[in-house]
Amino acid sequence: MSRDDHYAVLGLTRAVGGAEIRRAYRLLALRHHPDRAGPDATAAFQRIAEAYRVLSDPTLRSTYDAMYDARRPEPPHAVETADPVAAAAARQRKESAAALIVRLSGTLAALEARKVARVHPGGLIDLHVSPDEARAGGLAAISLPLTISCPTCGGIAGHATVWCRRCQFEGSVVEEVTLCVPIPAHAPDGMTFNLEMERLGDLPPMAVRIRVV
């Protein structure tokens, strides 16, 4: 199995859905678990578990797919015939996607559970980066729950007004919003910066502190 391709690790194509990912993981995990296959299977089992962790999380999977696309070389004729402005914009998008750091991307709760992030009172988030990640820089994509006015009823639903199929009587719904956190190259330990939160509704002010571990 290819250790660099999560889809190949699970024996899947990129078009699979969540059910197929779960099914493939269960079968492979049973086959390669060290308790069953012996200690020599530990490395393979860890690759299977990591592939499932990334592909079973919608945010991490989309980030991983973007990185995969960014690594693919463009056909020679595409460079020759493309509009120069469009080609430059496409290169910029691919470079941004390639800079995304999958290990530091996901829901804030998941990052805390994996001990790569820690939330302090007052909205300070410690993001634990490796020395290599701090040296190269990149983007972390952190998903947070955001309460917004219900798009269906426009926020007017309520027990004393109208009923809405989507939000019931709440007038609001909770959606996940993804914040891209830039990590500059050669980021020093303890570097802190504020996140731009003005347009994000009820989210409190937040700051990210880089911890090189």
C-alpha positions in Angstrom: 0.0 0.0 0.0 1.2 3.5 -0.8 1.8 5.4 2.5 1.5 8.8 0.7 -2.0 8.3 -0.8 -4.8 7.9 1.8 -7.2 6.5 -0.8 -4.7 3.9 -1.9 -4.1 2.9 1.7 -7.8 2.1 2.1 -8.0 0.6 -1.4 -10.5 3.3 -2.6 -11.0 5.8 -5.4 -11.5 9.5 -4.8 -15.2 9.3 -5.7 -16.2 7.1 -2.7 -18.7 8.2 -0.1 -18.6 8.0 3.7 -20.2 4.6 3.9 -17.5 3.0 1.6 -14.7 4.7 3.6 -16.1 3.3 6.9 -16.5 -0.2 5.4 -13.0 -0.3 4.0 -11.5 0.9 7.3 -13.3 -1.7 9.4 -12.2 -4.5 7.1 -8.6 -3.4 6.9 -8.4 -2.5 10.6 -9.5 -6.0 11.6 -7.0 -7.6 9.2 -4.0 -5.5 10.2 -4.6 -4.9 13.9 -1.4 -5.8 15.8 -3.4 -7.9 18.2 -4.5 -10.1 15.3 -1.7 -9.7 12.7 1.2 -9.4 15.1 3.5 -6.5 16.1 5.0 -6.3 12.5 1.6 -5.0 11.3 1.7 -1.9 13.6 3.1 0.5 11.0 0.5 -0.6 8.4 -2.3 -0.3 11.0 -1.2 3.2 11.9 -1.3 4.2 8.2 -4.8 2.8 7.9 -5.9 4.7 11.0 -4.4 8.0 9.7 -6.0 7.5 6.3 -9.4 7.0 7.9 -9.0 9.9 10.3 -8.4 12.3 7.3 -10.9 10.8 4.8 -13.8 10.4 7.3 -13.7 14.1 8.3 -15.3 16.3 5.6 -13.0 19.3 6.3 -9.8 17.2 6.4 -10.8 15.3 3.3 -11.5 18.4 1.3 -8.2 19.8 2.4 -6.4 16.6 1.5 -8.1 16.6 -1.9 -7.0 20.2 -2.5 -3.4 19.3 -1.7 -3.6 16.3 -4.0 -4.8 18.4 -6.9 -2.1 21.0 -6.2 0.6 18.4 -6.5 -0.6 17.1 -9.9 1.5 18.5 -12.7 -0.3 20.5 -15.4 -0.3 19.1 -19.0 2.3 21.0 -21.0 -0.3 22.2 -23.6 -2.4 23.7 -20.8 0.4 26.1 -19.9 1.0 27.0 -23.5 -2.6 27.8 -24.4 -4.0 29.2 -21.1 -4.8 32.9 -20.8 -1.9 34.4 -18.8 -4.1 36.0 -16.2 -6.2 32.9 -15.7 -3.0 30.8 -15.5 -1.5 33.0 -12.8 -4.7 32.9 -10.8 -4.8 29.1 -11.1 -1.2 28.8 -10.0 -2.0 31.0 -7.0 -4.9 28.8 -6.0 -2.8 25.7 -6.3 0.0 27.2 -4.2 -2.5 28.1 -1.5 -4.0 24.6 -1.5 -0.5 23.1 -1.3 0.3 25.2 1.8 -2.6 23.7 3.8 -1.4 21.6 6.7 -3.8 18.6 7.1 -2.5 17.7 10.6 -3.6 21.1 11.8 -6.9 21.2 10.1 -10.4 20.1 11.3 -12.9 21.1 13.9 -11.6 22.9 16.9 -12.9 20.1 19.1 -11.1 17.4 17.1 -7.8 19.4 17.2 -8.1 19.7 20.9 -8.8 16.0 21.2 -5.7 15.2 19.2 -3.7 17.6 21.4 -2.6 19.8 18.5 -4.7 22.8 19.8 -5.6 24.1 23.2 -8.3 26.8 23.9 -7.6 29.1 26.8 -10.2 31.4 28.5 -10.7 34.6 26.6 -10.4 33.0 23.2 -6.7 32.3 22.9 -6.0 29.2 20.8 -2.6 27.5 21.1 -1.7 25.8 17.9 1.0 23.1 18.3 3.2 23.0 15.2 6.3 20.9 14.6 9.7 22.5 13.9 9.4 21.5 10.2 5.9 23.0 10.0 7.1 26.2 11.7 10.0 26.4 9.3 8.0 25.9 6.1 4.8 27.8 7.1 1.4 27.1 5.6 -2.3 27.3 6.5 -4.3 25.6 9.2 -8.0 25.3 8.5 -10.0 25.4 11.8 -13.8 24.7 11.7 -16.0 26.4 14.3 -19.7 26.3 15.0 -21.4 29.6 14.0 -25.0 30.6 14.8 -26.6 32.4 11.9 -30.1 33.6 11.0 -32.0 30.8 9.4 -31.7 31.1 5.6 -35.1 29.6 5.1 -37.3 31.9 7.2 -34.9 34.8 7.4 -34.8 34.5 11.2 -38.5 35.4 11.8 -39.5 31.9 13.1 -40.6 31.7 16.8 -43.2 30.2 19.1 -45.3 33.4 18.9 -44.8 34.0 15.2 -44.3 31.3 12.6 -43.0 27.7 12.3 -40.0 26.9 10.1 -39.3 23.4 8.8 -35.5 24.0 9.0 -35.0 25.8 12.3 -38.3 24.8 14.0 -39.1 27.9 16.2 -35.5 29.0 16.7 -35.1 31.6 13.9 -31.4 30.5 13.7 -29.3 27.5 12.8 -25.8 26.4 13.6 -23.3 26.0 10.7 -19.6 25.2 10.6 -17.4 28.0 9.4 -13.8 27.3 8.5 -11.1 29.9 9.5 -7.8 29.7 7.5 -5.0 30.5 10.0 -1.8 31.6 8.2 1.4 30.3 9.7 4.3 32.3 8.3 7.5 30.6 7.4 10.1 30.5 10.2 7.3 31.3 12.7 8.9 31.7 16.2 7.5 29.9 19.2 5.0 32.1 21.0 4.1 34.2 17.9 0.5 35.5 18.5 -1.9 37.1 16.1 -5.6 38.0 16.1 -8.2 36.3 13.8 -10.4 38.5 11.6 -13.8 37.9 13.2 -15.9 41.0 12.3 -18.2 39.2 9.8 -18.6 36.0 11.8 -21.7 36.7 13.8 -21.7 35.4 17.4 -18.1 34.1 17.5 -16.1 35.9 20.2 -12.8 37.6 19.5 -10.0 35.0 19.1 -6.3 34.9 18.8 -3.9 32.2 17.8 -0.5 31.5 19.4 2.0 29.4 17.6 3.7 26.8 19.9 6.6 25.0 18.3 6.8 21.5 19.9 
